[in-house]
Amino acid sequence: KGISRANFVIANIPTMTEVLTESQINNFVAQGKFFRAYAYYYLAKEFGDVPYVDFPYTSTEGMYVERMPVADVYKKIEQDLLEIVAGDALPNVAFYNNGCYVTRPMAQTLLAQVYLQWAGAPLNGGEEYYAKAADMAIEVVNGGQHELIDPDGTTDDEKSAFNVIKTTKSSDEIIFAKEYDYTNYNIGNDYSRHSLGADAFQWTGDDGKKIFSPPGDVLYLPYLPCDMLLNSYHPSDIRGHEKQFFFWEYTDAKGKSYQMSDVGIWAWFDEAALIEGRGGNYNMPTFRYSEVLLIAAEGLARTGKEAEGRGYLNQVRKRAGLDDETVSGDALIQSVLTERFHEFPVEFKIWDDIRRTRLYPEEDGMNSGTLKWVPLASATIQNKPEGKTAVGKIPEYALLWPIPLREMQANKALEGHQNPGWN
């Protein structure tokens, strides 16, 4: 749907010269190209080769489109993004200062992500694309529109940078966020009801009434963090502390405390929404400035510019309360990957990192602040909520999703072209 709508905008807005100014037309087309690129980037990561459609359908003619090689899809994505990054159709301002519409830093950040993924598996673009990723990330940095909250080190309470990230609808650290507003528009996020285990929805206060009334069914905590992650945070790393990204205890309005049987996800916890049984009001970050810094760090580290790469890495570490990183070589790459996992534990970056590096994180000592990134085929895979581990449990074919049967039935050109391993 998103691609279809983007194609209609890109094709038809330029004809509306009698009702729109040239700058409005250019801006709307640029926004359409951003969302088309964003959607195809997602599809290419998840499915590999996909049908590429860049025109609006006005009839059923030509609807059966064959899968385009993923390398060519990436080139199409790059073309859209380079066009809007190079021009002035998108305002060069921060996300919230633009009313949450598309900005140039948004497009630059997406392109930096694309290049980082392109550099690794399955396309294996290598140093050329690591360099491109770093260069594009540095453009965001040099643009000056975004910055870290508490860059010199944050507090360890509910006013910390990580709690501001959770609640903000104004911070310049946020480059792109999914918007939610249940109170005014009845559009709430579902993340809050996934922040707790099923046991928490049985808690009762002193009046005998249940504390939380989640919207919809809650069977278990579907995004339960594994012990490998939780135990890897260094003691001085604020992100691993209570009520930063995770929490182990809840205290109600009357001061009564409740212990969690499983760790909860504080980054998603919305007390009012859970008590009232409605969707949450918090926006959910999609791109953050700290990721831009870590893309720059990794791209530079992988192209021989280690000192400069450590500088960007250490900005993120400093905010979290950690000492500067001093290592080089593979240890530096491992440090950047670990930092990405520690900085974005519930923003769904880890699977992309596993997929592009073909590496998987294993424990490297209790509260060491480090992880060992080992080849996926021989890695000890974590499994929650059962708590079991298994070596080599993720086969390489599972790094791509299967083409859904309904898509094959709708598009005859897909018949007989299932992703390997899923037949």
N, C-alpha and C positions, 0 to 999 in steps of 0.2 A: 504493500500500500504506500509506504513511504517513497519508494522509488517511483511508483506511478505518479504520485502527486508532484514529486520533484520534476519529473519529465514534463508534466503539463505546465508547470510554472516556467521552466526553462524555454519551452517551445512557444508559449502563448503570451507571456508577459511582454516580450519585446514588441508585440503588435498593438499594445494598448497606449500608443503615443498621445491619444486625445485625452486621456484621463490621468496619465502618470508622467512625471518628469523623467528626464534621461537618467538622473541620479537614482531615482526610485526604481526604475526599470533595472539598472545595473545592480542595485543592491538586492532586489528580489531574485534575480537570476543567480547572483553569487550565493545567496542562501540556499537556493535550490541545488546548486552544484555541491555545496558543502554536504547537504543531507544525502544526496545521491552517493557521494564518495564515502560518507560515513556508513551508509547501509551496505554498499558493496564491499567495503573493508571487512565488515562483520561477516558477511556471507562467504567471502574468500577465505577468511581464517577458519570458519567452521566447516565448510564443505569443499574447499579447493576449487576445482573448475566449476563455474556456474554460468547459466545463460546470462548474457549481458544485454540489457535493453536500455537504450538511451533516447527513446522517442515515445510520445504518448500514443496509446492505442485508441483509435476511433472506430475500429471494426475488429472482427475476428481474424482478418487477413494477417498472415505472418506471425501468428502467436506461438507457433511451435519453434522455439529457438534452442539450438544445440548449446551444450556447455562450452564456454570459452576457456582456453588454458589459463590457469591462475596467474601466470606471469603476465599475460596480456590484460587480465582484469586489473592487476596492480598498475600497469601502465596507464590504463584509463582513469583509475583513481588519481594517480599522480598528475595526469593532465588537467583534470578538473581542479585539483587543489593548487597546482602551480599557477593556473590562470587567475584564481581569486586571491592568492597570496601576493602575486606580483602587481595587481591592480590596486585601485583605491576605492573599489565599490563597497568593501567592508570597512567599518570604522575601526581605527586602531585604538580601541579603548578596552577597559576591563568588562567582563561579562555582565556584572550587576550594574555597571554604569551605562550599559546599552540596553537596559530593560530586558535582559536575558535573551536578546536576539544574537544572531551569529556575528562574531567579531573576527578581525584578522588574527589575533592570537589564537583563537579557537581553531582556525584553519591551519595555522602554522603548527600548532600542537598535534593536530590530527596527522598532518604530513610527517612530522617527526616520528610519531608512533608507527606510521606506515613504513617508513624507511627502516626503523629498528626491526620490525617484523620481517621485512624484505631481506635484511642482511642475514638472517638466520634461516633455519629450515622452514619450509621445504625448498624455498627458492635459492637460499645460500648465496645471496648477493655479496656477502663478505665485506671487506674493508671499505669498498666504494660506498656502500649503503650505510655502514656504521658512521662514516665521515659525513654523509648527507644528513643522517639523523642528528648528529651532534651539531652541525651547522644550523639546521632549522631550529633546534632547541635553543641554541645561543641567540638566534634572531628574536625569539620570545623574550629571553633574558634582557637583551639589549634594548628591546622595545620599551621596557620600563613600566608596562601597564600592570604587571602582576608582581607579587612579592610574598614571601613567607610571613605567616603570623608569628610573632615573637621569634625573629630570626636569631637572636642572641641567646636563646634558651627560654623554655617555657616553664610555667608552674606545674605543680603536681596536684591540681584540684579541679573543680568543675568549671573554672575559668581558664583552663589551659588552652593552648592553641588547638588541640585535638577536639576539645569540647566546643570551641568556637566553630571549627570546621563542621561539626555535627549540626549546630543550630543556626549558623549564619545564613542570611539572605542578602549579604552586602559585602563580604570580604573579598579583597583582591587576590587572595590565594586561589579562589575558585575560578577556573578558566571556562568550565562548562559544567552544568549540573542539570539533572532531571528535576523539573519543578513539580511541587505538590502543594496544594492548599485546600485541605478538607473544609476548614471553617468557612471560607468565602465561596468556594467553587465546588465543594463536594467531590474533590479529586484528591484522595489521600493515598499515601504509599502503604504497601503491605509489609514493608520491612519490619515494622515495629512488632508485629505478631510473630515474626521469626527470630526475635531477639531473646526469647526465653524458651526453656524446655517445658514440656507438658506439665511437670510437677508444679511449676510456678502459677499455673492457672487454677490450681486447687487451693492456693493459700487463702486463708480467711483472717480477717481482722478481729479485733476484740468484740465486735458486734455480731460475729458469726457469719458475716457476709463475705463472699469471694471478693478479693481485691481487684482482680483483672477480669474483664469481659472482652476477649479478643474478637474482632470481626472475622467470621469464617471459622473453619475447623483448624485446630492445632493438635497434631498428633505427636510431634517431637520437634526438636531443634534441628532443622534440616541443614543448617550451615555450621554445625558444631565444629569449632576449631580443634585441630588435633594437638596432642600433647607435644609433639615435635616442635610445633610453632610456639606454643605458649611457654615451653621450657627453654627456648633458645634466646629469649630477650635477656640482655644483661641487666643486673639489678639497678643500674643507674639509668636505664632506658625508660623514660617516662611512658612510652607507648605500651609497655607491658604491665603498667601499674593499674590498680583498681580504678574503674570508672574513667578510663581513657578510651581504649578500643574495646576492652572486655570488662566484665564485672562478675564477682562471685557472691555479692551480698546486696540485699535491697532493704531499705528502711522506709517504712510508710510515714504518713503525715503525723502520726501520733508517736513516732519514735520506736516502733516495734521493728525488730530486725528479722530478716528471713535469709537463710543460707540456701544457695543454689546447689542442686545436686549435680548440675553440669554448668560450666562457664556460660555466661550470657554475652550477647554482643551489645555492648553499651553504645557503640556508634549508631545503632539502629533503635535503641530503646527510647520510647516516647511515652512517658508516664501517663499524661493526660489522655492520649489516644487509647491506651490499654485499659485505663479505668473506665472510660466512656464507651468502649467497644466500637471504635470508629477507626478510619484510616488516619495515618500520621500526617503531620504538617511539614515535617522536615524535608528540605530538598536533599537529593542524593548526588554527591559529587561524581562526575564522570572524568573530567580532566582537572588535575591540581598542579599548581606551580612546582611543588616538590617533585612531581614526576618529570617535569621539564628538566629540572636540575639533574635528575638521575639518568635521563636519556643522554644529556650532554656528557655526564660522567662516564657512562658506559661506552658511548661512541668514541670519545677521546681516548679512553683507556685501551680500547681495542685497535686503535690506529697509531699507537706509539706516543701519544701525548699524555703520559700518565700524570705528571705533576698538575697539569691543568684539569685533568679529569678528577683527581683527588680533591681539588679545590671545590668543585661543584658537589661532589659526594659529601664532603665535610660540612657544607652548609646545612644539609639535611640532618647529618649526625649531630651537629652542634645544637640544633633546635630541640632534638630529642634528649639532650643531656649526655651525649657520648663524647669521648675524646676523638681527636682527629685520627683518621686512618693514615697509615704510613707505608703499607705494603705495596708491592709491585707485582707485575706479571699476572699469572693466573689467580693468585691470591687476591689481587685487586678486583678482577672480574667477579670472583666469588663474593667479595665484600659488597659490590654494587648489587648483585642479585639478591643477596641476603637483605640489604637495605630496602630493596623494592618490596620484598615479602613483609618485612617489619613495618614499613610505612603504609602499605596498602593491603592489609590482611583481609579486609572485607569489601574491597572495591574491585575484586575479580580481575586482578592483573596476573596472578600466579599461573593460571592455566596457559595464558599466552606466552609467558616466560618459559614454562616447561616445553611448550610446543616448539618455540623457535630455537631453543638451545639444545633440546633433547636431553636436558639434565633435570634431575629431581633432587630436592633438598632432603638431606638426612641430618639427624642430630649430631652435634659436635661438642658435647659436654653440657651439663646442666648450667643454665644461665651464663653461657660463655659469650653470648652476643654474636656467635658465628654459627654457620651451617656448612655442611659439606655438600656440594652440588656434584652428583655422580651420574654416570650414564643411566638413562631411563630404563634401559633393558635389564639392568642388574640391580636397580634401586629397590630399597625397602619401602614399599608403598603403604601409606597410612590409610586406615579405613575407619570412619566413624559413622554412626554411633557405636558400632560393635566393639571398637577399640582394638581390632586385630590388625596385624600387618602381614604383608605378603610380598615376596621378592618377585620382581618382573611382572607385576599384576596388570600393568597397562601395556598392551601390545601397541606397536606403532600405528597399526591401522585405526586404532581408536582415537587417534589424535584428530581425525576428521569424523564428522558425523555422517550417518547414512542419509542418502537422499530419501525423503519421505515417500511412501507409497502414493499418497494423494497427489504429490507433485508429478510423479511419473504418470499417473492416470490423467492428470490435467494437461501434461505436455508430452506428446508422443515422441518428441525428439530425445527425451530422457530415457526411454525404455531401453533396457539392456546396458545402461551406462551407470550402474551403481558403483559407489566407492568401493575399492578393494577391501575384502574382509567382511563385508556386510551382506553378502548374497544369501 
